Amino acid sequence: MRFARRTLVLPSVGLAAVASLAAVASLAGCSAADTPPSGPSGAPASTLPSGSPGTSPNGAASRSAPSPAVAGAGTPLAVTAGFYPLAYVAEQVGGARVTVTTLTKPGVEPHDLELSPQDVAGLSRAALVLTLAGFQPAVDTAVAQQAQGRTLDVSSAASLDLADPDGGDGGAQPGGPDPHFWLDPIRYAAVGRAVAQRLAALDPDDAAGYRERADAFTVSMTGLDAAYTQGLASCAVSTLVTGHAAFGYLAQRYRLTQVPIAGLSPDQEPSAKKLAEVGRVVRDHGVRTIYAEALGDAAFARTVASSTGASLAVLDPVEGITTSSSGADYRAVMLVNLATLRVGQECR
């Protein structure tokens, strides 16, 4: 049986979550007044999804149409990213020297991406294409056709060393490594430095600028890591039950044990045996919260929650930003995730 994919909408957060978010803001070195204002849907009013016209907070333009491949005097470099985390890091380290196009449009599950002929043709006009090999097979195929020699596969910089917990297909290769590196801020910072190095080679006139922005990105990610380390230091529950196996690197970094309901791809449907196994883990380890996802189907997470008496919460894998996202960008959503985890894992 297959469930239709839909965006999960849960009731408004309770007082405990609000208090946790305020605590997280303090851990991250900001006040509640620093958080972006919310629109009617609960998403920040300033949210700018990847691929939408506008600029990122550091001034990098983001648009859906490709730009000229080679920068001239005053012309930004055209960078194409496979999906949101790669676009965000390109904007952060590229600044005003780049324009960033995201192949995965807002609301589209990046694992499921299919490219139009226009998307594929547009790769030929990019100075640099950022990919994560194996994560998006359609992008890998298009890059081989249109962007050979102008691609940076960030897999090496991300040090993908976690295996598929189910030994299944995490991307293009069966049994491939967990690709969700960006949920570990330290790995994400390393990718930022690799992107900056490649951009500096393409645009040596601003090599120092790319290094400075990469350093600033590292500082931001180090601060986020510190907030998570402190915020998750004393939790009553260390077992993290998630909709799919997207949070392995986060769990590894912060000494949690991920128990995924589905595999590395959210399209992998768990068997009845798997659902029963997860249910036993929930009961045996005193788990009170099951985490579904913002872009994914919550049916299986809801099944486990209802069969065990646990509650359901949203943990965002930050694979994309939409108008329904809990924050305007990666860092904002990660801070909301931390607040959610502090409540769900019963942290002090």
ZADO-1210 file (C-alpha; in nm, 4 decimals, padded with zeros to 6 digits):
<atoms>
<atom x="00.0000" y="00.0000" z="00.0000" code="MET" pos="1"/>
<atom x="00.1354" y="00.3422" z="-00.0893" code="ARG" pos="2"/>
<atom x="00.0435" y="00.6701" z="00.0747" code="PHE" pos="3"/>
<atom x="00.0290" y="00.9963" z="-00.1172" code="ALA" pos="4"/>
<atom x="00.3069" y="01.2396" z="-00.0320" code="ARG" pos="5"/>
<atom x="00.1849" y="01.5565" z="00.1298" code="ARG" pos="6"/>
<atom x="00.3070" y="01.8327" z="00.3537" code="THR" pos="7"/>
<atom x="00.2511" y="01.7540" z="00.7195" code="LEU" pos="8"/>
<atom x="00.0548" y="02.0085" z="00.9178" code="VAL" pos="9"/>
<atom x="00.0372" y="01.9595" z="01.2935" code="LEU" pos="10"/>
<atom x="-00.1380" y="02.1688" z="01.5586" code="PRO" pos="11"/>
<atom x="00.0345" y="02.4790" z="01.6900" code="SER" pos="12"/>
<atom x="00.3223" y="02.4217" z="01.9311" code="VAL" pos="13"/>
<atom x="00.2474" y="02.4165" z="02.3009" code="GLY" pos="14"/>
<atom x="00.3916" y="02.6225" z="02.5807" code="LEU" pos="15"/>
<atom x="00.6751" y="02.3735" z="02.6372" code="ALA" pos="16"/>
<atom x="00.7906" y="02.4111" z="02.2769" code="ALA" pos="17"/>
<atom x="00.7682" y="02.7889" z="02.2962" code="VAL" pos="18"/>
<atom x="00.9768" y="02.7889" z="02.6133" code="ALA" pos="19"/>
<atom x="01.2253" y="02.5515" z="02.4498" code="SER" pos="20"/>
<atom x="01.2571" y="02.7786" z="02.1467" code="LEU" pos="21"/>
<atom x="01.3337" y="03.0731" z="02.3757" code="ALA" pos="22"/>
<atom x="01.5984" y="02.8628" z="02.5502" code="ALA" pos="23"/>
<atom x="01.7487" y="02.7656" z="02.2147" code="VAL" pos="24"/>
<atom x="01.7622" y="03.1299" z="02.1073" code="ALA" pos="25"/>
<atom x="01.9617" y="03.2004" z="02.4216" code="SER" pos="26"/>
<atom x="02.1970" y="02.9067" z="02.3526" code="LEU" pos="27"/>
<atom x="02.2519" y="03.0312" z="01.9976" code="ALA" pos="28"/>
<atom x="02.3438" y="03.3785" z="02.1177" code="GLY" pos="29"/>
<atom x="02.0289" y="03.5619" z="02.0073" code="CYS" pos="30"/>
<atom x="01.7094" y="03.6821" z="02.1695" code="SER" pos="31"/>
<atom x="01.3494" y="03.6060" z="02.0831" code="ALA" pos="32"/>
<atom x="01.3379" y="03.9448" z="01.9143" code="ALA" pos="33"/>
<atom x="01.6018" y="03.8228" z="01.6679" code="ASP" pos="34"/>
<atom x="01.3781" y="03.5470" z="01.5277" code="THR" pos="35"/>
<atom x="01.2076" y="03.6308" z="01.1964" code="PRO" pos="36"/>
<atom x="00.8456" y="03.7500" z="01.2044" code="PRO" pos="37"/>
<atom x="00.5878" y="03.4874" z="01.1103" code="SER" pos="38"/>
<atom x="00.3281" y="03.5043" z="00.8350" code="GLY" pos="39"/>
<atom x="-00.0246" y="03.3601" z="00.8578" code="PRO" pos="40"/>
<atom x="00.0938" y="03.0034" z="00.7929" code="SER" pos="41"/>
<atom x="00.3485" y="03.0173" z="01.0732" code="GLY" pos="42"/>
<atom x="00.6402" y="03.0571" z="00.8303" code="ALA" pos="43"/>
<atom x="00.8549" y="03.3693" z="00.8584" code="PRO" pos="44"/>
<atom x="00.7133" y="03.6528" z="00.6509" code="ALA" pos="45"/>
<atom x="01.0554" y="03.7057" z="00.4952" code="SER" pos="46"/>
<atom x="01.0871" y="03.3452" z="00.3720" code="THR" pos="47"/>
<atom x="01.2426" y="03.3288" z="00.0258" code="LEU" pos="48"/>
<atom x="01.2332" y="02.9727" z="-00.1114" code="PRO" pos="49"/>
<atom x="01.5280" y="02.8516" z="-00.3181" code="SER" pos="50"/>
<atom x="01.4927" y="02.9463" z="-00.6811" code="GLY" pos="51"/>
<atom x="01.2656" y="03.2431" z="-00.6100" code="SER" pos="52"/>
<atom x="01.3631" y="03.5925" z="-00.7252" code="PRO" pos="53"/>
<atom x="01.5380" y="03.7934" z="-00.4561" code="GLY" pos="54"/>
<atom x="01.8507" y="03.7875" z="-00.2480" code="THR" pos="55"/>
<atom x="01.9862" y="03.5875" z="00.0400" code="SER" pos="56"/>
<atom x="02.0659" y="03.7580" z="00.3706" code="PRO" pos="57"/>
<atom x="02.4281" y="03.8115" z="00.2657" code="ASN" pos="58"/>
<atom x="02.3328" y="03.9663" z="-00.0671" code="GLY" pos="59"/>
<atom x="02.3665" y="03.6670" z="-00.2982" code="ALA" pos="60"/>
<atom x="02.1031" y="03.6790" z="-00.5703" code="ALA" pos="61"/>
<atom x="01.8891" y="03.3673" z="-00.6162" code="SER" pos="62"/>
<atom x="01.6874" y="03.3141" z="-00.9332" code="ARG" pos="63"/>
<atom x="01.5352" y="03.0343" z="-01.1353" code="SER" pos="64"/>
<atom x="01.6890" y="03.1147" z="-01.4742" code="ALA" pos="65"/>
<atom x="02.0539" y="03.0297" z="-01.5515" code="PRO" pos="66"/>
<atom x="02.3111" y="03.3072" z="-01.5892" code="SER" pos="67"/>
<atom x="02.6098" y="03.3380" z="-01.8220" code="PRO" pos="68"/>
<atom x="02.8700" y="03.0801" z="-01.7301" code="ALA" pos="69"/>
<atom x="03.1748" y="03.3043" z="-01.7120" code="VAL" pos="70"/>
<atom x="03.1828" y="03.6164" z="-01.4987" code="ALA" pos="71"/>
<atom x="03.2978" y="03.9346" z="-01.6579" code="GLY" pos="72"/>
<atom x="03.3667" y="04.2684" z="-01.4921" code="ALA" pos="73"/>
<atom x="03.0896" y="04.3130" z="-01.2376" code="GLY" pos="74"/>
<atom x="02.9076" y="03.9985" z="-01.3533" code="THR" pos="75"/>
<atom x="02.8452" y="03.7350" z="-01.0829" code="PRO" pos="76"/>
<atom x="02.9378" y="03.3724" z="-01.1368" code="LEU" pos="77"/>
<atom x="02.6428" y="03.1489" z="-01.2248" code="ALA" pos="78"/>
<atom x="02.6177" y="02.8602" z="-00.9766" code="VAL" pos="79"/>
<atom x="02.3629" y="02.5799" z="-01.0025" code="THR" pos="80"/>
<atom x="02.2895" y="02.3641" z="-00.6975" code="ALA" pos="81"/>
<atom x="02.1152" y="02.0299" z="-00.6958" code="GLY" pos="82"/>
<atom x="01.9050" y="02.1086" z="-00.3886" code="PHE" pos="83"/>
<atom x="01.8605" y="02.3607" z="-00.1076" code="TYR" pos="84"/>
<atom x="02.1505" y="02.2850" z="00.1327" code="PRO" pos="85"/>
<atom x="02.3960" y="02.3186" z="-00.1566" code="LEU" pos="86"/>
<atom x="02.2298" y="02.6409" z="-00.2706" code="ALA" pos="87"/>
<atom x="02.2381" y="02.7867" z="00.0811" code="TYR" pos="88"/>
<atom x="02.6091" y="02.7213" z="00.1299" code="VAL" pos="89"/>
<atom x="02.6840" y="02.8649" z="-00.2163" code="ALA" pos="90"/>
<atom x="02.4970" y="03.1833" z="-00.1252" code="GLU" pos="91"/>
<atom x="02.6722" y="03.2104" z="00.2085" code="GLN" pos="92"/>
<atom x="03.0276" y="03.1757" z="00.0789" code="VAL" pos="93"/>
<atom x="02.9652" y="03.3322" z="-00.2629" code="GLY" pos="94"/>
<atom x="02.7956" y="03.6497" z="-00.1457" code="GLY" pos="95"/>
<atom x="02.7270" y="03.9064" z="-00.4155" code="ALA" pos="96"/>
<atom x="02.9869" y="03.7410" z="-00.6420" code="ARG" pos="97"/>
<atom x="02.7445" y="03.4591" z="-00.7359" code="VAL" pos="98"/>
<atom x="02.3918" y="03.4024" z="-00.8571" code="THR" pos="99"/>
<atom x="02.2487" y="03.0711" z="-00.7420" code="VAL" pos="100"/>
<atom x="01.9948" y="02.8547" z="-00.9245" code="THR" pos="101"/>
<atom x="01.8390" y="02.5583" z="-00.7430" code="THR" pos="102"/>
<atom x="01.7299" y="02.2616" z="-00.9520" code="LEU" pos="103"/>
<atom x="01.4946" y="02.1349" z="-00.6809" code="THR" pos="104"/>
<atom x="01.2039" y="02.3756" z="-00.6545" code="LYS" pos="105"/>
<atom x="01.0402" y="02.4594" z="-00.3181" code="PRO" pos="106"/>
<atom x="00.8159" y="02.1815" z="-00.1903" code="GLY" pos="107"/>
<atom x="00.9709" y="01.9098" z="-00.4085" code="VAL" pos="108"/>
<atom x="01.1287" y="01.6156" z="-00.2290" code="GLU" pos="109"/>
<atom x="01.4903" y="01.6234" z="-00.3579" code="PRO" pos="110"/>
<atom x="01.5193" y="01.2433" z="-00.3688" code="HIS" pos="111"/>
<atom x="01.2321" y="01.2429" z="-00.6206" code="ASP" pos="112"/>
<atom x="01.3644" y="01.5176" z="-00.8480" code="LEU" pos="113"/>
<atom x="01.2942" y="01.4919" z="-01.2198" code="GLU" pos="114"/>
<atom x="01.4515" y="01.7488" z="-01.4514" code="LEU" pos="115"/>
<atom x="01.2889" y="01.9137" z="-01.7491" code="SER" pos="116"/>
<atom x="01.4800" y="01.9488" z="-02.0790" code="PRO" pos="117"/>
<atom x="01.5164" y="02.3191" z="-01.9961" code="GLN" pos="118"/>
<atom x="01.6745" y="02.2341" z="-01.6591" code="ASP" pos="119"/>
<atom x="01.9248" y="02.0033" z="-01.8267" code="VAL" pos="120"/>
<atom x="02.0097" y="02.2516" z="-02.1007" code="ALA" pos="121"/>
<atom x="02.0563" y="02.5267" z="-01.8433" code="GLY" pos="122"/>
<atom x="02.3457" y="02.3407" z="-01.6841" code="LEU" pos="123"/>
<atom x="02.5591" y="02.4251" z="-01.9858" code="SER" pos="124"/>
<atom x="02.5435" y="02.7927" z="-01.8880" code="ARG" pos="125"/>
<atom x="02.6601" y="02.7451" z="-01.5280" code="ALA" pos="126"/>
<atom x="03.0143" y="02.8212" z="-01.4230" code="ALA" pos="127"/>
<atom x="02.9824" y="02.5698" z="-01.1401" code="LEU" pos="128"/>
<atom x="02.7325" y="02.2942" z="-01.0573" code="VAL" pos="129"/>
<atom x="02.7190" y="02.1715" z="-00.6982" code="LEU" pos="130"/>
<atom x="02.6087" y="01.8110" z="-00.6519" code="THR" pos="131"/>
<atom x="02.6011" y="01.5290" z="-00.3997" code="LEU" pos="132"/>
<atom x="02.6729" y="01.2224" z="-00.6092" code="ALA" pos="133"/>
<atom x="02.4201" y="00.9429" z="-00.5645" code="GLY" pos="134"/>
<atom x="02.1631" y="01.1552" z="-00.3811" code="PHE" pos="135"/>
<atom x="01.9839" y="01.2786" z="-00.6929" code="GLN" pos="136"/>
<atom x="02.0329" y="01.0365" z="-00.9841" code="PRO" pos="137"/>
<atom x="01.8606" y="01.2723" z="-01.2295" code="ALA" pos="138"/>
<atom x="02.1146" y="01.5430" z="-01.1489" code="VAL" pos="139"/>
<atom x="02.4061" y="01.3007" z="-01.1830" code="ASP" pos="140"/>
<atom x="02.2860" y="01.2012" z="-01.5306" code="THR" pos="141"/>
<atom x="02.2313" y="01.5610" z="-01.6414" code="ALA" pos="142"/>
<atom x="02.5708" y="01.6710" z="-01.5145" code="VAL" pos="143"/>
<atom x="02.7409" y="01.3935" z="-01.7105" code="ALA" pos="144"/>
<atom x="02.5688" y="01.5232" z="-02.0246" code="GLN" pos="145"/>
<atom x="02.6022" y="01.8992" z="-01.9800" code="GLN" pos="146"/>
<atom x="02.8529" y="02.0008" z="-01.7107" code="ALA" pos="147"/>
<atom x="03.1572" y="01.7769" z="-01.7161" code="GLN" pos="148"/>
<atom x="03.4559" y="01.9598" z="-01.5719" code="GLY" pos="149"/>
<atom x="03.2351" y="02.2279" z="-01.4132" code="ARG" pos="150"/>
<atom x="03.0992" y="02.0243" z="-01.1245" code="THR" pos="151"/>
<atom x="03.1887" y="02.0017" z="-00.7569" code="LEU" pos="152"/>
<atom x="03.0668" y="01.6841" z="-00.5890" code="ASP" pos="153"/>
<atom x="03.0735" y="01.7705" z="-00.2176" code="VAL" pos="154"/>
<atom x="03.0729" y="01.4079" z="-00.0986" code="SER" pos="155"/>
<atom x="03.4430" y="01.4037" z="-00.0177" code="SER" pos="156"/>
<atom x="03.4364" y="01.7302" z="00.1771" code="ALA" pos="157"/>
<atom x="03.1316" y="01.6060" z="00.3712" code="ALA" pos="158"/>
<atom x="03.3106" y="01.2838" z="00.4768" code="SER" pos="159"/>
<atom x="03.0113" y="01.0567" z="00.4259" code="LEU" pos="160"/>
<atom x="03.1000" y="00.7765" z="00.6650" code="ASP" pos="161"/>
<atom x="02.7593" y="00.6535" z="00.7865" code="LEU" pos="162"/>
<atom x="02.6137" y="00.3527" z="00.6083" code="ALA" pos="163"/>
<atom x="02.2488" y="00.3011" z="00.5234" code="ASP" pos="164"/>
<atom x="02.1059" y="00.1627" z="00.8513" code="PRO" pos="165"/>
<atom x="01.8935" y="-00.0843" z="00.6544" code="ASP" pos="166"/>
<atom x="02.1617" y="-00.1687" z="00.3983" code="GLY" pos="167"/>
<atom x="01.9294" y="-00.0503" z="00.1241" code="GLY" pos="168"/>
<atom x="01.9433" y="00.2098" z="-00.1489" code="ASP" pos="169"/>
<atom x="02.0281" y="00.5535" z="-00.0098" code="GLY" pos="170"/>
<atom x="02.0585" y="00.7097" z="-00.3510" code="GLY" pos="171"/>
<atom x="02.1887" y="00.5851" z="-00.6839" code="ALA" pos="172"/>
<atom x="02.3981" y="00.3019" z="-00.5389" code="GLN" pos="173"/>
<atom x="02.2523" y="00.0165" z="-00.3291" code="PRO" pos="174"/>
<atom x="02.3885" y="00.0291" z="00.0234" code="GLY" pos="175"/>
<atom x="02.5406" y="00.3715" z="-00.0371" code="GLY" pos="176"/>
<atom x="02.6348" y="00.6037" z="00.2471" code="PRO" pos="177"/>
<atom x="02.3934" y="00.8298" z="00.4296" code="ASP" pos="178"/>
<atom x="02.3944" y="01.1558" z="00.2272" code="PRO" pos="179"/>
<atom x="02.2342" y="01.3884" z="00.4879" code="HIS" pos="180"/>
<atom x="02.5589" y="01.5552" z="00.5975" code="PHE" pos="181"/>
<atom x="02.4142" y="01.9073" z="00.6322" code="TRP" pos="182"/>
<atom x="02.2309" y="01.8100" z="00.9518" code="LEU" pos="183"/>
<atom x="02.5732" y="01.8033" z="01.1172" code="ASP" pos="184"/>
<atom x="02.6871" y="02.1687" z="01.1237" code="PRO" pos="185"/>
<atom x="03.0557" y="02.0734" z="01.1434" code="ILE" pos="186"/>
<atom x="03.0397" y="01.8667" z="00.8257" code="ARG" pos="187"/>
<atom x="02.8402" y="02.1467" z="00.6634" code="TYR" pos="188"/>
<atom x="03.1134" y="02.3970" z="00.7488" code="ALA" pos="189"/>
<atom x="03.3717" y="02.1716" z="00.5820" code="ALA" pos="190"/>
<atom x="03.1615" y="02.1701" z="00.2653" code="VAL" pos="191"/>
<atom x="03.1472" y="02.5499" z="00.2816" code="GLY" pos="192"/>
<atom x="03.5259" y="02.5677" z="00.2762" code="ARG" pos="193"/>
<atom x="03.5427" y="02.3318" z="-00.0234" code="ALA" pos="194"/>
<atom x="03.2881" y="02.5406" z="-00.2150" code="VAL" pos="195"/>
<atom x="03.4788" y="02.8594" z="-00.1346" code="ALA" pos="196"/>
<atom x="03.8030" y="02.7057" z="-00.2600" code="GLN" pos="197"/>
<atom x="03.6435" y="02.6121" z="-00.5917" code="ARG" pos="198"/>
<atom x="03.4791" y="02.9539" z="-00.6333" code="LEU" pos="199"/>
<atom x="03.8095" y="03.1251" z="-00.5580" code="ALA" pos="200"/>
<atom x="03.9734" y="02.9243" z="-00.8356" code="ALA" pos="201"/>
<atom x="03.7043" y="03.0380" z="-01.0786" code="LEU" pos="202"/>
<atom x="03.7117" y="03.3990" z="-00.9595" code="ASP" pos="203"/>
<atom x="04.0645" y="03.4677" z="-00.8269" code="PRO" pos="204"/>
<atom x="04.0017" y="03.8435" z="-00.8077" code="ASP" pos="205"/>
<atom x="03.7875" y="03.7803" z="-00.5011" code="ASP" pos="206"/>
<atom x="03.9731" y="03.4805" z="-00.3567" code="ALA" pos="207"/>
<atom x="04.0191" y="03.6571" z="-00.0242" code="ALA" pos="208"/>
<atom x="03.6490" y="03.7382" z="-00.0118" code="GLY" pos="209"/>
<atom x="03.5499" y="03.3756" z="-00.0594" code="TYR" pos="210"/>
<atom x="03.7858" y="03.2729" z="00.2206" code="ARG" pos="211"/>
<atom x="03.6441" y="03.5392" z="00.4525" code="GLU" pos="212"/>
<atom x="03.2862" y="03.4362" z="00.3827" code="ARG" pos="213"/>
<atom x="03.3753" y="03.0692" z="00.4311" code="ALA" pos="214"/>
<atom x="03.5319" y="03.1622" z="00.7660" code="ASP" pos="215"/>
<atom x="03.2126" y="03.3465" z="00.8614" code="ALA" pos="216"/>
<atom x="03.0049" y="03.0437" z="00.7609" code="PHE" pos="217"/>
<atom x="03.2287" y="02.8235" z="00.9746" code="THR" pos="218"/>
<atom x="03.1777" y="03.0554" z="01.2711" code="VAL" pos="219"/>
<atom x="02.8004" y="03.0401" z="01.2198" code="SER" pos="220"/>
<atom x="02.8008" y="02.6606" z="01.2002" code="MET" pos="221"/>
<atom x="03.0334" y="02.6317" z="01.5006" code="THR" pos="222"/>
<atom x="02.7896" y="02.8440" z="01.6980" code="GLY" pos="223"/>
<atom x="02.5004" y="02.6246" z="01.5874" code="LEU" pos="224"/>
<atom x="02.6976" y="02.3166" z="01.6891" code="ASP" pos="225"/>
<atom x="02.7627" y="02.4698" z="02.0314" code="ALA" pos="226"/>
<atom x="02.3906" y="02.5389" z="02.0767" code="ALA" pos="227"/>
<atom x="02.3070" y="02.1762" z="01.9926" code="TYR" pos="228"/>
<atom x="02.5843" y="02.0385" z="02.2128" code="THR" pos="229"/>
<atom x="02.4647" y="02.2372" z="02.5120" code="GLN" pos="230"/>
<atom x="02.0936" y="02.2008" z="02.4400" code="GLY" pos="231"/>
<atom x="02.1084" y="01.8207" z="02.4043" code="LEU" pos="232"/>
<atom x="02.3656" y="01.7570" z="02.6787" code="ALA" pos="233"/>
<atom x="02.1156" y="01.6340" z="02.9387" code="SER" pos="234"/>
<atom x="01.8226" y="01.4497" z="02.7831" code="CYS" pos="235"/>
<atom x="01.6139" y="01.1842" z="02.9541" code="ALA" pos="236"/>
<atom x="01.5601" y="01.0004" z="02.6231" code="VAL" pos="237"/>
<atom x="01.8493" y="00.9345" z="02.3840" code="SER" pos="238"/>
<atom x="01.6556" y="00.7219" z="02.1324" code="THR" pos="239"/>
<atom x="01.5478" y="00.9305" z="01.8331" code="LEU" pos="240"/>
<atom x="01.2615" y="00.7749" z="01.6341" code="VAL" pos="241"/>
<atom x="01.2315" y="00.9455" z="01.2939" code="THR" pos="242"/>
<atom x="01.0159" y="00.9118" z="00.9838" code="GLY" pos="243"/>
<atom x="01.3144" y="00.8194" z="00.7688" code="HIS" pos="244"/>
<atom x="01.6866" y="00.7823" z="00.8196" code="ALA" pos="245"/>
<atom x="01.7775" y="01.1474" z="00.7600" code="ALA" pos="246"/>
<atom x="01.9183" y="01.2283" z="01.1032" code="PHE" pos="247"/>
<atom x="02.2077" y="00.9854" z="01.1381" code="GLY" pos="248"/>
<atom x="02.4831" y="01.2482" z="01.1313" code="TYR" pos="249"/>
<atom x="02.2934" y="01.4704" z="01.3733" code="LEU" pos="250"/>
<atom x="02.2412" y="01.1749" z="01.6071" code="ALA" pos="251"/>
<atom x="02.6074" y="01.0742" z="01.5803" code="GLN" pos="252"/>
<atom x="02.7302" y="01.4256" z="01.6585" code="ARG" pos="253"/>
<atom x="02.5061" y="01.4757" z="01.9617" code="TYR" pos="254"/>
<atom x="02.5121" y="01.1247" z="02.1100" code="ARG" pos="255"/>
<atom x="02.1623" y="01.0201" z="02.0192" code="LEU" pos="256"/>
<atom x="02.0587" y="00.6854" z="01.8705" code="THR" pos="257"/>
<atom x="01.8504" y="00.7196" z="01.5542" code="GLN" pos="258"/>
<atom x="01.5792" y="00.4588" z="01.4988" code="VAL" pos="259"/>
<atom x="01.4297" y="00.5318" z="01.1549" code="PRO" pos="260"/>
<atom x="01.0915" y="00.4004" z="01.0467" code="ILE" pos="261"/>
<atom x="01.1859" y="00.4147" z="00.6752" code="ALA" pos="262"/>
<atom x="01.5282" y="00.4016" z="00.5111" code="GLY" pos="263"/>
<atom x="01.7481" y="00.6781" z="00.3695" code="LEU" pos="264"/>
<atom x="01.4862" y="00.7648" z="00.1097" code="SER" pos="265"/>
<atom x="01.1430" y="00.8638" z="00.2419" code="PRO" pos="266"/>
<atom x="00.9925" y="00.6617" z="-00.0454" code="ASP" pos="267"/>
<atom x="01.1113" y="00.3396" z="00.1157" code="GLN" pos="268"/>
<atom x="00.7992" y="00.2010" z="00.2806" code="GLU" pos="269"/>
<atom x="00.8550" y="00.0035" z="00.6011" code="PRO" pos="270"/>
<atom x="00.7205" y="-00.3482" z="00.6291" code="SER" pos="271"/>
<atom x="00.4762" y="-00.4536" z="00.8975" code="ALA" pos="272"/>
<atom x="00.7672" y="-00.6298" z="01.0683" code="LYS" pos="273"/>
<atom x="00.9694" y="-00.3076" z="01.0695" code="LYS" pos="274"/>
<atom x="00.6789" y="-00.1105" z="01.2166" code="LEU" pos="275"/>
<atom x="00.6423" y="-00.3685" z="01.4913" code="ALA" pos="276"/>
<atom x="01.0167" y="-00.3549" z="01.5647" code="GLU" pos="277"/>
<atom x="01.0110" y="00.0231" z="01.5939" code="VAL" pos="278"/>
<atom x="00.7076" y="-00.0002" z="01.8200" code="GLY" pos="279"/>
<atom x="00.8971" y="-00.2338" z="02.0534" code="ARG" pos="280"/>
<atom x="01.1909" y="00.0091" z="02.0660" code="VAL" pos="281"/>
<atom x="00.9557" y="00.2940" z="02.1547" code="VAL" pos="282"/>
<atom x="00.8070" y="00.0971" z="02.4442" code="ARG" pos="283"/>
<atom x="01.1357" y="-00.0493" z="02.5672" code="ASP" pos="284"/>
<atom x="01.3218" y="00.2834" z="02.5694" code="HIS" pos="285"/>
<atom x="01.0492" y="00.5071" z="02.7048" code="GLY" pos="286"/>
<atom x="01.0209" y="00.7113" z="02.3843" code="VAL" pos="287"/>
<atom x="00.7349" y="00.9610" z="02.4052" code="ARG" pos="288"/>
<atom x="00.7800" y="01.1490" z="02.0772" code="THR" pos="289"/>
<atom x="00.7891" y="01.0229" z="01.7181" code="ILE" pos="290"/>
<atom x="00.9214" y="01.2655" z="01.4575" code="TYR" pos="291"/>
<atom x="00.7569" y="01.3070" z="01.1193" code="ALA" pos="292"/>
<atom x="00.8862" y="01.5433" z="00.8492" code="GLU" pos="293"/>
<atom x="00.7802" y="01.8741" z="00.7010" code="ALA" pos="294"/>
<atom x="00.7882" y="01.7572" z="00.3362" code="LEU" pos="295"/>
<atom x="00.7227" y="01.3898" z="00.3905" code="GLY" pos="296"/>
<atom x="00.4227" y="01.1636" z="00.4397" code="ASP" pos="297"/>
<atom x="00.3455" y="01.1234" z="00.8119" code="ALA" pos="298"/>
<atom x="00.1335" y="00.8096" z="00.7764" code="ALA" pos="299"/>
<atom x="00.3877" y="00.5594" z="00.9092" code="PHE" pos="300"/>
<atom x="00.5132" y="00.7897" z="01.1858" code="ALA" pos="301"/>
<atom x="00.1499" y="00.8447" z="01.2861" code="ARG" pos="302"/>
<atom x="00.0916" y="00.4684" z="01.2882" code="THR" pos="303"/>
<atom x="00.3820" y="00.4122" z="01.5287" code="VAL" pos="304"/>
<atom x="00.2760" y="00.7032" z="01.7491" code="ALA" pos="305"/>
<atom x="-00.0862" y="00.5893" z="01.7738" code="SER" pos="306"/>
<atom x="00.0073" y="00.2252" z="01.8416" code="SER" pos="307"/>
<atom x="00.2453" y="00.3188" z="02.1241" code="THR" pos="308"/>
<atom x="00.0725" y="00.6189" z="02.2790" code="GLY" pos="309"/>
<atom x="00.3568" y="00.8514" z="02.1789" code="ALA" pos="310"/>
<atom x="00.3016" y="01.2036" z="02.0505" code="SER" pos="311"/>
<atom x="00.3872" y="01.3240" z="01.6992" code="LEU" pos="312"/>
<atom x="00.6186" y="01.6179" z="01.6290" code="ALA" pos="313"/>
<atom x="00.7839" y="01.7613" z="01.3166" code="VAL" pos="314"/>
<atom x="01.1605" y="01.7419" z="01.2687" code="LEU" pos="315"/>
<atom x="01.2651" y="01.9114" z="00.9460" code="ASP" pos="316"/>
<atom x="01.5525" y="01.7529" z="00.7471" code="PRO" pos="317"/>
<atom x="01.6009" y="02.0958" z="00.5834" code="VAL" pos="318"/>
<atom x="01.6054" y="01.9550" z="00.2323" code="GLU" pos="319"/>
<atom x="01.4112" y="02.2595" z="00.1127" code="GLY" pos="320"/>
<atom x="01.2503" y="02.5816" z="00.2342" code="ILE" pos="321"/>
<atom x="00.8856" y="02.6579" z="00.1611" code="THR" pos="322"/>
<atom x="00.6303" y="02.9082" z="00.2870" code="THR" pos="323"/>
<atom x="00.5303" y="02.6437" z="00.5433" code="SER" pos="324"/>
<atom x="00.8833" y="02.5995" z="00.6786" code="SER" pos="325"/>
<atom x="00.9442" y="02.6872" z="01.0410" code="SER" pos="326"/>
<atom x="01.2218" y="02.9318" z="00.9510" code="GLY" pos="327"/>
<atom x="01.3475" y="03.1505" z="00.6696" code="ALA" pos="328"/>
<atom x="01.6681" y="02.9568" z="00.6075" code="ASP" pos="329"/>
<atom x="01.8775" y="02.6599" z="00.7135" code="TYR" pos="330"/>
<atom x="02.0037" y="02.8033" z="01.0414" code="ARG" pos="331"/>
<atom x="01.6609" y="02.9244" z="01.1522" code="ALA" pos="332"/>
<atom x="01.5010" y="02.5855" z="01.0826" code="VAL" pos="333"/>
<atom x="01.7834" y="02.4055" z="01.2619" code="MET" pos="334"/>
<atom x="01.7212" y="02.6163" z="01.5727" code="LEU" pos="335"/>
<atom x="01.3521" y="02.5253" z="01.5617" code="VAL" pos="336"/>
<atom x="01.4575" y="02.1602" z="01.5242" code="ASN" pos="337"/>
<atom x="01.6700" y="02.1961" z="01.8365" code="LEU" pos="338"/>
<atom x="01.3777" y="02.3386" z="02.0322" code="ALA" pos="339"/>
<atom x="01.1615" y="02.0491" z="01.9105" code="THR" pos="340"/>
<atom x="01.4245" y="01.7940" z="02.0124" code="LEU" pos="341"/>
<atom x="01.4657" y="01.9460" z="02.3575" code="ARG" pos="342"/>
<atom x="01.0942" y="01.8941" z="02.4218" code="VAL" pos="343"/>
<atom x="01.0661" y="01.5529" z="02.2557" code="GLY" pos="344"/>
<atom x="01.3837" y="01.4084" z="02.4106" code="GLN" pos="345"/>
<atom x="01.2967" y="01.5601" z="02.7494" code="GLU" pos="346"/>
<atom x="01.6145" y="01.7637" z="02.7842" code="CYS" pos="347"/>
<atom x="01.6954" y="01.9822" z="03.0823" code="ARG" pos="348"/>
</atoms>
